[in-house]
């Protein structure tokens, strides 16, 4: 408290140090001028992007970049319009998958060689990327390498168990999506078991989608 601070010699120094450390943390958490390829294969630059780390489980609207090998062991939640850049040569392993549902959206970009990788799997009735016991949101893949496997009865990319697929667009990259077994099985890309397929548009890339019963 302020009263306690008055009794401690040098309390203002601690305040200054905490401010400095917080500033250092913010610098480490973001990086500037990150290149990516857009949906037409043209190189663009994100002025600033949050660096994805093992503790980055809540992705709010904005830009994110995977520029090291990272494993996130809790399910990631996307809120708002999130853009993810997969930097060449690095892998993000999302071992409990990524929730994208409702009006939320995730757009994934790669870089020049397309070797940045996202591996999203889960062991519950959720999509690898998409709904958690619910319909998927809006998911767009423009590049990189994406491997997504759904949990029991869920889609690899799209709806969770019983959920519709949402809106899925693939313009580029290498995508491998596998539905989860259980119930009537989930689509590789689309709806979970007993869920509608949603809207799926593929204009480019190399796509392998496998449903399971």
C-alpha positions in Angstrom: 0.0 0.0 0.0 1.0 3.6 -0.3 1.3 3.8 3.5 3.6 0.8 3.6 5.7 2.3 0.8 6.3 5.4 2.9 7.9 3.3 5.5 10.3 1.6 3.1 13.4 3.5 2.0 13.8 3.3 -1.8 10.2 2.2 -2.5 10.2 4.5 -5.5 13.2 2.5 -6.8 11.1 -0.7 -6.7 8.3 1.0 -8.7 10.8 2.1 -11.3 12.3 -1.4 -11.5 8.9 -3.0 -11.9 8.1 -0.6 -14.7 11.3 -1.4 -16.4 10.8 -5.2 -16.1 7.2 -4.9 -17.4 8.5 -2.9 -20.4 11.2 -5.5 -21.1 8.5 -8.2 -21.1 6.4 -6.3 -23.5 9.4 -5.9 -25.9 10.1 -9.7 -25.7 6.4 -10.5 -26.4 6.2 -8.7 -29.7 8.2 -8.4 -32.9 8.0 -5.9 -35.7 7.8 -6.1 -39.5 7.0 -9.8 -39.9 6.7 -10.9 -43.6 3.9 -13.3 -44.8 2.3 -14.4 -48.0 -1.3 -13.3 -48.5 -4.2 -15.3 -50.1 -2.8 -14.4 -53.6 0.8 -15.4 -52.8 2.0 -11.8 -52.5 4.4 -10.9 -49.8 3.1 -8.5 -47.2 4.3 -7.3 -43.8 2.6 -7.2 -40.4 3.9 -4.1 -38.6 3.7 -5.8 -35.2 2.9 -9.3 -34.1 2.7 -11.0 -30.7 5.2 -13.9 -30.3 3.5 -17.2 -29.5 4.9 -18.8 -26.4 3.9 -21.9 -24.4 1.7 -19.8 -22.2 -0.1 -17.9 -25.0 -3.4 -19.7 -24.8 -5.8 -16.8 -25.3 -5.5 -15.2 -28.7 -7.4 -11.9 -29.0 -7.9 -9.9 -32.1 -4.6 -9.0 -33.8 -1.5 -10.5 -35.3 0.5 -13.5 -33.9 3.7 -15.1 -35.1 5.3 -18.5 -34.4 9.0 -17.9 -34.7 10.4 -20.7 -32.5 9.4 -24.3 -31.8 6.5 -24.0 -29.3 4.3 -26.6 -27.6 1.0 -25.4 -25.9 -0.5 -28.0 -23.8 -3.8 -26.3 -23.0 -6.5 -25.6 -25.5 -6.1 -22.3 -27.3 -9.1 -19.9 -27.5 -9.5 -17.5 -30.4 -11.5 -14.3 -29.7 -12.2 -11.8 -32.5 -10.3 -11.6 -35.8 -7.0 -13.4 -35.2 -4.2 -13.6 -37.8 -1.4 -16.2 -37.3 1.9 -16.2 -39.2 3.8 -19.5 -39.3 7.5 -18.5 -39.8 9.5 -20.8 -42.0 11.3 -23.6 -40.2 9.3 -23.5 -36.9 6.5 -25.6 -35.5 3.6 -24.8 -33.1 2.2 -27.9 -31.5 -1.2 -27.3 -30.0 -1.7 -30.5 -28.2 -5.3 -29.7 -27.2 -6.3 -27.9 -30.3 -7.6 -24.4 -31.1 -11.2 -23.2 -30.4 -12.6 -21.0 -33.2 -16.3 -20.7 -32.9 -19.2 -18.3 -33.2 -18.3 -15.0 -34.8 -14.6 -15.5 -34.1 -12.1 -16.1 -36.9 -8.6 -17.4 -37.4 -6.6 -16.7 -40.6 -3.3 -18.6 -41.0 -0.4 -17.4 -43.2 2.9 -18.9 -44.2 6.1 -17.4 -45.4 8.2 -17.9 -48.6 9.0 -21.6 -48.3 5.8 -22.6 -46.5 7.7 -24.7 -43.9 6.2 -23.1 -40.9 3.9 -25.7 -39.3 0.9 -25.9 -37.1 0.0 -29.3 -35.5 -3.4 -29.2 -33.7 -4.7 -32.3 -32.1 -7.1 -33.0 -29.2 -8.3 -35.9 -27.1 -11.8 -34.6 -26.3 -14.9 -34.1 -28.5 -13.5 -31.0 -30.1 -12.2 -30.1 -33.5 -8.5 -29.9 -34.0 -9.2 -26.3 -35.2 -12.8 -25.2 -34.7 -15.6 -25.9 -32.4 -15.5 -27.3 -28.9 -18.8 -29.3 -28.6 -20.1 -26.6 -31.0 -20.1 -25.3 -34.5 -16.8 -23.9 -35.9 -16.3 -20.2 -36.6 -14.5 -18.8 -39.6 -11.2 -20.5 -40.5 -9.0 -19.4 -43.4 -5.7 -21.0 -44.4 -3.5 -19.1 -46.9 -0.2 -20.8 -46.4 2.1 -22.8 -44.2 1.7 -26.5 -43.2 -1.3 -27.3 -41.2 -2.1 -30.7 -39.6 -5.3 -30.9 -37.6 -6.9 -34.0 -36.0 -10.3 -33.9 -34.2 -11.2 -35.6 -31.0 -14.1 -38.1 -30.6 -16.7 -37.5 -33.3 -15.3 -34.0 -34.1 -13.9 -32.7 -37.4 -10.2 -32.1 -38.0 -11.1 -28.6 -39.1 -14.6 -27.3 -38.4 -17.2 -28.5 -36.0 -16.9 -30.2 -32.7 -19.1 -33.2 -31.8 -22.6 -32.4 -33.1 -21.4 -29.0 -34.4 -21.6 -27.7 -38.0 -18.5 -26.9 -39.9 -18.7 -23.1 -39.9 -17.0 -21.2 -42.7 -13.7 -22.7 -43.9 -11.6 -21.4 -46.8 -8.3 -22.8 -48.0 -6.3 -20.6 -50.5 -2.9 -22.2 -50.2 -0.5 -24.2 -48.0 -0.3 -27.9 -47.3 -3.3 -29.0 -45.2 -3.9 -32.4 -43.7 -7.1 -32.8 -41.7 -8.4 -35.9 -40.0 -11.8 -36.3 -38.3 -12.1 -38.0 -34.9 -13.6 -41.4 -34.5 -16.6 -42.0 -32.3 -20.3 -41.6 -32.9 -20.7 -41.4 -36.6 -17.3 -39.9 -36.9 -16.2 -36.4 -37.8 -15.3 -35.0 -41.2 -11.8 -34.2 -42.1 -13.0 -30.7 -43.0 -16.6 -29.7 -42.2 -19.0 -30.9 -39.5 -18.6 -33.0 -36.5 -20.7 -36.2 -36.0 -24.4 -35.3 -36.7 -23.4 -31.7 -37.6 -24.0 -30.0 -40.9 -21.0 -29.5 -43.2 -21.0 -25.7 -43.2 -19.4 -23.8 -46.0 -16.1 -25.1 -47.3 -14.2 -23.4 -50.2 -10.8 -24.6 -51.5 -9.1 -22.5 -54.2 -5.5 -23.7 -53.9 -2.9 -25.5 -51.9 -2.5 -29.2 -51.3 -5.3 -30.6 -49.2 -5.8 -34.1 -47.7 -9.1 -34.5 -45.7 -10.0 -37.8 -44.1 -13.3 -38.5 -42.2 -13.6 -41.3 -39.7 -16.6 -43.3 -38.6 
